[in-house]
Amino acid sequence: MIKISKKSVIKLFKNNFLKIIALCLLTFAGAITALAIYRKLAIDSGKEYTIEVRKDDFYPDEITVSKGDRIVFINKSNDYSQPASDPHPTHEYLAGFDSERPLAAGEQWSFTFDKAGVWLYHDHLNLSLHGKIIVLKEWGRLAPAKENCDGNCYAELMHEAVTKGGIDAAFNLLLEKYEGGLPTDCHWVAHKIGESAYDIFKTGEKFPISTATAYCGYGFYHGFLEKLLRENPDTDYALSFCQEVENQLGEQGRWNCYHGIGHGFTEDPPDPKFWGDANAMNKAGIKVCEYLFGKSFFDLNLCLTGVYTVVAGFAGESKYGLSIAPDDLFAFCRTQPYRYQKACYGEFAVKVETIPGWDMSKFPELLATMEDGNEIRLVTWVIPSVLVSPDIWGDDFTKYIYGCRDNLSGELKNLCLGGLMVGFFAAGAPDNQHVKALKFCASKEFLEDERIVCYGELGQRIRREYSPERTEKACKAFPKQYQRYCPDQQYYKTAHDDPEFDQPEPARISIKDGKAELISNR
């Protein structure tokens, strides 16, 4: 038998003239070993491709490469450009696929694709520009569906559904896929549907504003308005659109539409000259919110949440010179006018998930740093909704019951339990969020007074989130002795009264036996 070393085979492979001889020798040297070497060489010596960023598009806007290939993005436009993986603005579907800084005209940036899949991407500075990169495995095959169908895969499915079948087709697909478990946040999938819908809408094609567009925390409108306002910052048009949404979906639709306005008028990413200055980043968005809604605190706050969520996102990811101090989550919010603090505290409370090791046992310590009753109640309401959301797929929520009970007492404990219901509706199965929440409220770990709060807050969310017909059906699923808390609000007063921040409410936290209790003169 002829013996040949791996080193010799590699040398033969690198010589194109002798490659055919090397292939023949595979028969004698062992096909499996040589084949592995060939694959390694194919990846290590990947090809290089070029994509140009032009004024109106990426060129080409779709390209197929192999695993290990490199793509060089060259900015051929007259503006700054920042190629990045979907979704906007987190760029999380393909880690590392983000130039992370604006490329000036003539500049280039490259990325090596070492993961097979279908990768959607966009220009972070111009959301109307987007493209697709198909990365094949070594032998010209895509990775198996179970291997590459992550959040990006779902985004691709939704985009195609909108393009081929319309908005309702995309949401029907969302419901179908949701049963199998989404690999990414439901809100962002709906956000992606909204972005795709705008691409169609701007061509003159209209779409029905169905109840499905309210799924996943109204992510559809956040994505739709973000693209609309960054391409066409017309406040009158935005307001008329929100009015139409309210006509079709009621006040909940209008509220989320107003949030989308604040989001759309806040630059993402910010002008480099504003990096490190959150107030400068917020200025334009706040100005628009004040102009449109300054006479109504409620509407103003909705718009401002769209503004502050952008800056809170930057800080949570430690981008553009902003960051969050683990021991002072609300440092920036305290510097804001009191009228704006409701929006600021609410959006920064969400970023508690970015603080390593934070759990509900840290609640007393966090609340003890605060001196305003309105803000304490808001934070106690928001944080549980954030913590429970990633665990919605599970069935055991015992730790959250004890998290509220062991660390908070009285009004704060009820606020904590109510916040969990917000989390169930923010991350639960679209149009069926109450199903998992009902199982939660039936837990044997609840004390009776806590169970009443659970069913009472669940009924409150159902009335706010569902249509009258859907509400009636959902309420019938309550255990008979608790059905009174669902269709009629007179039997239960929600723990969170959602006050206007017109003036501070002096308050303090008393900690006894490790539990935080709110001491207020209200």
C-alpha positions as CSV (number, residue, x, y, z in Angstrom):
1,M,0.0,0.0,0.0
2,I,1.2,3.5,-0.8
3,K,1.6,5.6,2.3
4,I,1.3,9.4,2.2
5,S,1.4,12.0,4.9
6,K,-1.2,14.7,5.5
7,K,1.5,17.3,5.0
8,S,2.2,15.9,1.5
9,V,-1.5,15.9,0.6
10,I,-1.9,19.5,1.6
11,K,1.1,20.5,-0.5
12,L,-0.4,18.8,-3.5
13,F,-3.8,20.4,-3.0
14,K,-2.2,23.9,-2.9
15,N,-0.7,23.3,-6.3
16,N,-3.5,23.6,-8.8
17,F,-1.5,21.7,-11.5
18,L,-1.1,18.7,-9.2
19,K,-4.6,18.8,-7.6
20,I,-6.0,16.1,-9.9
21,I,-3.1,13.8,-8.9
22,A,-3.9,14.5,-5.3
23,L,-7.5,13.5,-5.8
24,C,-6.4,10.3,-7.3
25,L,-4.2,9.6,-4.3
26,L,-7.3,9.9,-2.1
27,T,-8.2,6.4,-3.1
28,F,-5.0,5.1,-1.5
29,A,-4.4,7.6,1.3
30,G,-7.8,7.3,2.9
31,A,-10.7,9.4,1.6
32,I,-12.0,10.5,4.9
33,T,-8.7,12.1,6.1
34,A,-8.0,13.8,2.9
35,L,-11.5,15.0,2.5
36,A,-11.3,16.7,5.9
37,I,-8.1,18.4,4.9
38,Y,-9.7,19.6,1.7
39,R,-12.6,21.1,3.6
40,K,-10.3,22.9,6.0
41,L,-8.3,24.3,3.1
42,A,-11.6,25.5,1.4
43,I,-12.5,27.4,4.5
44,D,-9.1,28.8,5.5
45,S,-8.5,30.0,1.9
46,G,-12.0,31.6,1.6
47,K,-12.8,33.9,-1.3
48,E,-13.3,37.7,-1.1
49,Y,-16.4,39.5,-2.4
50,T,-17.3,43.1,-2.6
51,I,-20.6,44.8,-1.8
52,E,-20.9,48.5,-2.6
53,V,-23.1,50.8,-0.5
54,R,-24.7,53.2,-2.9
55,K,-27.2,56.0,-2.4
56,D,-30.3,53.9,-3.0
57,D,-29.2,50.3,-2.3
58,F,-26.5,47.7,-1.6
59,Y,-25.0,46.4,-4.8
60,P,-25.5,43.5,-5.1
61,D,-28.3,43.4,-2.5
62,E,-28.3,39.6,-2.4
63,I,-25.2,37.4,-2.6
64,T,-24.4,33.8,-2.1
65,V,-21.0,32.9,-0.6
66,S,-19.4,29.9,1.2
67,K,-18.5,29.5,4.8
68,G,-15.2,31.2,5.4
69,D,-15.6,33.7,2.6
70,R,-15.0,37.4,3.3
71,I,-17.2,40.3,2.1
72,V,-15.7,43.8,1.9
73,F,-18.3,46.6,2.1
74,I,-17.2,49.8,0.3
75,N,-19.1,53.0,0.9
76,K,-19.7,54.5,-2.6
77,S,-22.4,57.0,-1.4
78,N,-21.8,60.6,-0.3
79,D,-23.2,59.9,3.2
80,Y,-22.0,57.9,6.2
81,S,-23.0,54.2,6.2
82,Q,-22.9,51.4,8.8
83,P,-23.6,47.9,7.5
84,A,-25.0,45.6,10.3
85,S,-26.9,42.4,10.8
86,D,-30.6,42.5,11.4
87,P,-32.6,43.3,13.6
88,H,-32.3,47.0,14.0
89,P,-31.0,48.3,16.3
90,T,-29.6,45.4,18.3
91,H,-27.8,43.6,15.4
92,E,-28.0,40.3,17.3
93,Y,-28.8,37.7,14.7
94,L,-25.2,37.3,13.5
95,A,-22.8,38.4,16.3
96,G,-20.0,40.6,15.0
97,F,-21.6,41.5,11.7
98,D,-21.7,45.2,12.5
99,S,-19.1,47.8,11.4
100,E,-19.9,49.5,14.8
101,R,-18.9,52.9,13.5
102,P,-20.1,55.0,10.6
103,L,-18.0,54.5,7.4
104,A,-17.3,57.8,5.6
105,A,-17.5,58.0,1.8
106,G,-14.8,55.9,0.3
107,E,-14.1,53.9,3.5
108,Q,-14.4,50.1,3.6
109,W,-15.0,47.4,6.2
110,S,-14.9,43.6,5.9
111,F,-16.4,40.7,7.7
112,T,-15.7,37.0,7.4
113,F,-18.8,34.7,7.4
114,D,-18.0,31.6,9.4
115,K,-21.6,30.5,10.1
116,A,-23.8,29.0,7.5
117,G,-27.3,30.5,7.1
118,V,-29.4,33.2,5.6
119,W,-28.4,36.6,7.0
120,L,-30.4,39.7,6.5
121,Y,-28.7,43.0,7.1
122,H,-29.3,46.7,6.8
123,D,-27.6,50.1,6.8
124,H,-27.9,51.2,10.5
125,L,-27.9,54.9,9.3
126,N,-30.4,54.4,6.5
127,L,-33.0,51.8,7.2
128,S,-34.3,51.9,3.6
129,L,-31.2,50.0,2.6
130,H,-31.2,46.3,3.3
131,G,-29.8,43.1,1.8
132,K,-29.4,39.4,2.1
133,I,-26.3,37.2,2.4
134,I,-26.7,33.4,1.9
135,V,-23.7,31.6,3.5
136,L,-23.4,28.0,2.3
137,K,-21.6,25.2,4.0
138,E,-18.3,23.9,2.5
139,W,-19.9,21.8,-0.2
140,G,-22.4,24.3,-1.4
141,R,-25.2,23.4,1.0
142,L,-27.0,25.5,3.6
143,A,-26.9,24.3,7.2
144,P,-29.8,22.1,8.2
145,A,-32.9,24.2,9.2
146,K,-32.6,23.2,12.9
147,E,-29.0,24.6,12.8
148,N,-29.5,27.9,11.1
149,C,-33.1,28.8,11.8
150,D,-32.5,31.4,14.5
151,G,-34.0,34.8,14.9
152,N,-32.6,35.9,11.5
153,C,-34.3,32.9,9.9
154,Y,-37.7,34.0,11.4
155,A,-37.1,37.5,10.2
156,E,-36.5,36.2,6.7
157,L,-39.7,34.1,6.8
158,M,-41.7,37.1,7.9
159,H,-40.3,39.4,5.3
160,E,-41.2,36.9,2.5
161,A,-44.7,36.4,4.0
162,V,-45.3,40.2,4.0
163,T,-44.0,40.5,0.4
164,K,-45.9,37.6,-1.0
165,G,-49.1,37.4,1.1
166,G,-49.5,40.7,3.0
167,I,-49.5,41.7,6.7
168,D,-52.1,39.1,7.8
169,A,-50.2,36.3,6.2
170,A,-47.1,37.3,8.1
171,F,-48.9,37.3,11.4
172,N,-50.6,34.0,10.7
173,L,-47.1,32.6,10.1
174,L,-46.0,34.2,13.4
175,L,-48.7,32.4,15.2
176,E,-47.9,29.1,13.5
177,K,-44.2,29.4,14.3
178,Y,-44.7,30.6,17.8
179,E,-46.2,27.3,18.8
180,G,-42.7,25.8,18.2
181,G,-40.9,28.5,20.1
182,L,-39.4,31.6,18.8
183,P,-35.6,31.8,19.1
184,T,-35.8,35.6,19.5
185,D,-38.0,38.1,21.2
186,C,-41.6,38.2,19.9
187,H,-41.7,42.0,19.9
188,W,-38.7,42.1,17.5
189,V,-40.3,39.7,15.1
190,A,-43.4,41.9,15.0
191,H,-41.0,44.9,14.6
192,K,-39.5,43.2,11.5
193,I,-43.0,42.7,10.1
194,G,-43.6,46.4,10.5
195,E,-40.4,47.3,8.7
196,S,-41.3,45.0,5.8
197,A,-44.8,46.5,5.7
198,Y,-43.4,50.0,5.4
199,D,-41.3,48.9,2.4
200,I,-44.6,48.0,0.7
201,F,-46.6,50.9,2.0
202,K,-44.1,53.5,0.7
203,T,-44.8,52.2,-2.8
204,G,-48.4,53.3,-2.5
205,E,-49.9,50.0,-1.4
206,K,-52.1,50.2,1.7
207,F,-52.7,47.4,4.3
208,P,-55.5,46.6,6.7
209,I,-54.9,47.6,10.3
210,S,-56.1,44.3,11.8
211,T,-56.1,43.3,15.5
212,A,-53.1,41.1,14.6
213,T,-50.9,44.2,14.3
214,A,-51.2,44.5,18.1
215,Y,-49.5,41.2,18.8
216,C,-46.2,41.1,20.7
217,G,-46.5,44.5,22.4
218,Y,-47.4,46.4,19.2
219,G,-43.9,45.8,17.8
220,F,-45.4,46.2,14.3
221,Y,-46.0,49.9,14.8
222,H,-42.7,50.5,16.4
223,G,-40.9,49.1,13.4
224,F,-43.3,50.7,10.8
225,L,-43.1,54.2,12.3
226,E,-39.4,54.0,12.9
227,K,-38.7,53.6,9.2
228,L,-41.5,56.0,8.1
229,L,-40.3,58.9,10.3
230,R,-36.6,58.4,9.5
231,E,-37.3,58.6,5.8
232,N,-40.1,61.1,6.0
233,P,-40.2,63.1,9.2
234,D,-43.7,64.5,8.7
235,T,-45.5,64.9,12.0
236,D,-48.9,65.6,10.5
237,Y,-48.7,62.4,8.5
238,A,-47.6,60.4,11.5
239,L,-50.5,61.8,13.6
240,S,-53.0,61.0,10.9
241,F,-51.7,57.5,10.7
242,C,-52.0,57.1,14.5
243,Q,-55.6,58.4,14.3
244,E,-56.4,55.7,11.7
245,V,-54.8,53.1,14.0
246,E,-57.0,54.3,16.9
247,N,-60.1,54.1,14.7
248,Q,-59.3,50.5,14.0
249,L,-57.8,49.2,17.3
250,G,-58.9,51.7,19.9
251,E,-56.7,53.7,22.4
252,Q,-54.2,50.9,22.9
253,G,-53.2,51.2,19.3
254,R,-52.9,54.9,19.5
255,W,-50.7,54.7,22.6
256,N,-48.2,52.4,20.9
257,C,-48.3,54.5,17.8
258,Y,-47.3,57.6,19.9
259,H,-44.4,55.6,21.3
260,G,-43.4,54.8,17.8
261,I,-43.3,58.6,17.0
262,G,-40.9,59.3,19.8
263,H,-38.7,56.3,18.7
264,G,-38.7,57.4,15.1
265,F,-37.6,61.0,15.8
266,T,-34.6,59.9,17.9
267,E,-31.5,59.3,15.9
268,D,-30.2,55.7,16.0
269,P,-27.3,55.7,15.8
270,P,-26.7,59.3,17.0
271,D,-24.6,61.9,15.3
272,P,-20.9,61.1,16.3
273,K,-20.6,64.7,17.7
274,F,-23.2,63.7,20.3
275,W,-21.6,60.5,21.5
276,G,-21.3,60.4,25.3
277,D,-24.0,63.1,25.7
278,A,-27.4,61.4,26.3
279,N,-29.1,64.8,26.6
280,A,-27.9,65.8,23.1
281,M,-29.1,62.5,21.7
282,N,-32.5,63.0,23.2
283,K,-33.0,66.6,22.3
284,A,-34.7,66.3,18.9
285,G,-37.1,63.6,20.0
286,I,-38.1,65.4,23.1
287,K,-38.7,68.6,21.1
288,V,-41.1,66.8,18.8
289,C,-42.9,65.1,21.7
290,E,-43.4,68.4,23.4
291,Y,-44.6,70.1,20.2
292,L,-47.1,67.4,19.5
293,F,-48.3,66.4,23.0
294,G,-47.0,69.0,25.5
295,K,-50.5,69.8,26.7
296,S,-51.3,66.2,27.7
297,F,-49.0,64.5,30.1
298,F,-50.4,61.0,29.2
299,D,-49.7,61.4,25.5
300,L,-46.4,63.2,26.1
301,N,-45.2,60.3,28.3
302,L,-46.1,57.8,25.6
303,C,-44.0,59.7,23.1
304,L,-41.2,60.2,25.5
305,T,-40.9,56.4,26.2
306,G,-40.1,56.1,22.5
307,V,-37.3,58.6,23.0
308,Y,-35.8,57.3,26.2
309,T,-35.9,53.7,25.1
310,V,-33.3,54.5,22.4
311,V,-30.8,56.1,24.8
312,A,-31.5,53.3,27.4
313,G,-30.7,50.8,24.7
314,F,-27.4,52.5,23.9
315,A,-26.4,52.6,27.6
316,G,-27.4,49.0,28.2
317,E,-25.1,47.9,25.4
318,S,-22.4,50.4,26.4
319,K,-22.5,52.0,22.9
320,Y,-21.8,55.6,21.7
321,G,-20.1,56.6,24.9
322,L,-23.0,55.7,27.2
323,S,-23.2,53.0,29.9
324,I,-25.1,51.9,33.0
325,A,-23.4,51.8,36.4
326,P,-24.4,48.5,38.0
327,D,-24.8,50.3,41.4
328,D,-26.8,53.3,40.0
329,L,-29.2,52.2,37.3
330,F,-31.1,55.5,37.3
331,A,-28.3,58.0,37.5
332,F,-29.2,59.6,34.2
333,C,-32.9,59.7,34.9
334,R,-32.4,61.8,38.1
335,T,-30.9,64.6,36.0
336,Q,-34.1,64.8,33.8
337,P,-37.0,67.2,34.4
338,Y,-39.4,65.6,36.7
339,R,-42.1,65.6,34.1
340,Y,-39.9,63.4,31.9
341,Q,-38.8,61.0,34.7
342,K,-41.7,58.6,34.3
343,A,-40.6,57.7,30.8
344,C,-37.0,57.7,31.7
345,Y,-37.3,55.5,34.8
346,G,-39.6,53.1,33.0
347,E,-37.2,52.6,30.1
348,F,-34.0,52.3,32.2
349,A,-35.7,49.9,34.6
350,V,-35.9,47.5,31.6
351,K,-32.1,47.5,31.4
352,V,-31.8,45.9,34.8
353,E,-31.3,42.7,32.8
354,T,-27.9,44.0,31.6
355,I,-26.6,44.1,35.2
356,P,-24.8,40.8,35.9
357,G,-26.2,38.8,38.8
358,W,-29.2,41.0,39.4
359,D,-32.2,39.2,40.7
360,M,-35.2,40.0,42.9
361,S,-33.2,39.7,46.1
362,K,-31.6,43.0,45.1
363,F,-35.0,44.8,45.0
364,P,-34.8,46.3,48.6
365,E,-31.3,47.6,48.0
366,L,-32.3,49.3,44.7
367,L,-35.5,50.8,46.0
368,A,-33.7,52.2,49.1
369,T,-31.8,54.5,46.8
370,M,-35.0,56.2,45.6
371,E,-37.0,58.9,47.4
372,D,-40.0,59.4,45.2
373,G,-43.1,57.3,45.7
374,N,-44.2,57.6,42.0
375,E,-40.8,56.3,40.8
376,I,-40.6,53.5,43.4
377,R,-44.0,52.2,42.4
378,L,-43.1,52.4,38.7
379,V,-39.8,50.5,39.0
380,T,-41.4,47.9,41.2
381,W,-44.0,47.4,38.5
382,V,-41.7,47.3,35.5
383,I,-38.7,45.2,36.7
384,P,-40.7,41.9,37.4
385,S,-42.1,42.1,33.9
386,V,-38.6,42.2,32.5
387,L,-37.2,39.3,34.6
388,V,-40.1,36.9,33.9
389,S,-40.2,37.5,30.1
390,P,-37.3,35.2,29.2
391,D,-38.8,32.3,31.2
392,I,-42.3,32.5,29.6
393,W,-41.6,29.2,27.8
394,G,-41.3,27.4,31.1
395,D,-44.0,26.2,33.5
396,D,-42.5,26.7,36.9
397,F,-42.7,30.3,38.1
398,T,-42.3,29.6,41.8
399,K,-39.2,31.7,42.1
400,Y,-41.1,34.8,41.0
401,I,-43.8,34.2,43.6
402,Y,-41.2,34.0,46.3
403,G,-39.2,36.8,44.8
404,C,-42.1,39.2,45.3
405,R,-43.1,37.7,48.7
406,D,-39.6,37.4,50.3
407,N,-38.3,40.8,49.2
408,L,-41.3,43.1,49.2
409,S,-44.3,43.7,51.5
410,G,-47.7,45.4,51.4
411,E,-48.3,47.6,48.4
412,L,-44.9,46.8,46.8
413,K,-45.5,43.1,46.9
414,N,-48.8,43.6,45.0
415,L,-47.1,45.9,42.5
416,C,-44.5,43.1,41.9
417,L,-47.1,40.5,41.3
418,G,-48.9,42.9,38.9
419,G,-45.7,43.5,37.0
420,L,-45.4,39.8,36.4
421,M,-48.7,39.9,34.6
422,V,-47.3,42.6,32.3
423,G,-44.4,40.3,31.5
424,F,-46.8,37.4,30.6
425,F,-48.6,39.7,28.1
426,A,-45.4,41.2,26.7
427,A,-43.8,37.9,25.9
428,G,-46.6,35.4,25.9
429,A,-48.2,33.7,22.9
430,P,-50.0,36.3,20.7
431,D,-53.7,36.5,21.3
432,N,-53.4,33.7,24.0
433,Q,-51.2,35.4,26.6
434,H,-53.7,34.7,29.3
435,V,-53.3,30.9,29.0
436,K,-49.9,30.7,30.6
437,A,-50.9,33.4,33.1
438,L,-53.9,31.4,34.2
439,K,-51.6,28.5,35.0
440,F,-49.4,30.9,37.0
441,C,-52.3,32.2,39.1
442,A,-53.4,28.6,39.8
443,S,-50.0,27.8,41.4
444,K,-50.4,26.1,44.8
445,E,-47.5,28.3,46.1
446,F,-49.8,31.4,46.3
447,L,-51.4,32.6,49.5
448,E,-55.0,33.5,49.0
449,D,-54.5,37.3,49.1
450,E,-51.7,36.9,46.5
451,R,-53.9,34.8,44.3
452,I,-56.6,37.5,44.3
453,V,-54.0,40.0,43.2
454,C,-52.8,37.6,40.4
455,Y,-56.3,37.0,39.0
456,G,-57.2,40.7,39.5
457,E,-54.2,41.9,37.6
458,L,-54.7,39.3,34.9
459,G,-58.3,40.5,34.4
460,Q,-57.0,44.1,34.2
461,R,-54.5,43.1,31.4
462,I,-57.1,41.1,29.5
463,R,-59.5,44.1,29.4
464,R,-56.7,46.4,28.2
465,E,-55.2,44.1,25.6
466,Y,-58.0,42.1,24.2
467,S,-61.1,43.0,22.1
468,P,-64.5,42.8,23.9
469,E,-65.2,39.4,22.2
470,R,-61.8,38.0,23.1
471,T,-62.2,39.3,26.7
472,E,-65.5,37.5,27.1
473,K,-64.0,34.2,25.9
474,A,-60.8,34.6,28.1
475,C,-62.8,35.4,31.2
476,K,-64.8,32.2,30.9
477,A,-61.5,30.3,31.4
478,F,-61.1,31.8,34.9
479,P,-61.9,29.5,37.9
480,K,-65.5,30.2,38.8
481,Q,-64.7,31.8,42.2
482,Y,-62.4,34.3,40.5
483,Q,-64.4,35.1,37.4
484,R,-65.7,38.3,39.0
485,Y,-62.2,39.8,38.6
486,C,-62.1,39.5,34.9
487,P,-64.9,41.2,33.0
488,D,-65.7,43.8,35.6
489,Q,-63.1,46.1,37.2
490,Q,-65.3,47.1,40.2
491,Y,-64.3,44.1,42.2
492,Y,-60.6,44.8,42.0
493,K,-58.5,47.9,42.0
494,T,-55.1,47.5,40.2
495,A,-52.0,48.0,42.3
496,H,-50.6,50.4,39.8
497,D,-52.7,53.6,39.3
498,D,-50.4,55.0,36.6
499,P,-50.1,58.6,38.0
500,E,-49.0,61.7,36.2
501,F,-45.6,62.9,37.3
502,D,-46.7,66.5,37.9
503,Q,-44.9,66.9,41.3
504,P,-42.7,64.6,43.4
505,E,-44.2,62.5,46.1
506,P,-41.7,62.3,49.0
507,A,-41.3,58.8,50.2
508,R,-38.9,56.4,51.7
509,I,-38.2,52.7,51.9
510,S,-38.2,50.8,55.2
511,I,-36.5,47.5,55.2
512,K,-37.6,45.0,57.9
513,D,-36.6,41.3,57.9
514,G,-35.1,41.8,54.4
515,K,-38.3,43.1,52.9
516,A,-38.8,46.6,51.5
517,E,-41.9,48.5,52.4
518,L,-43.0,51.9,51.0
519,I,-43.5,54.6,53.6
520,S,-45.4,57.5,52.0
521,N,-47.7,60.3,53.0
522,R,-50.0,59.8,50.0
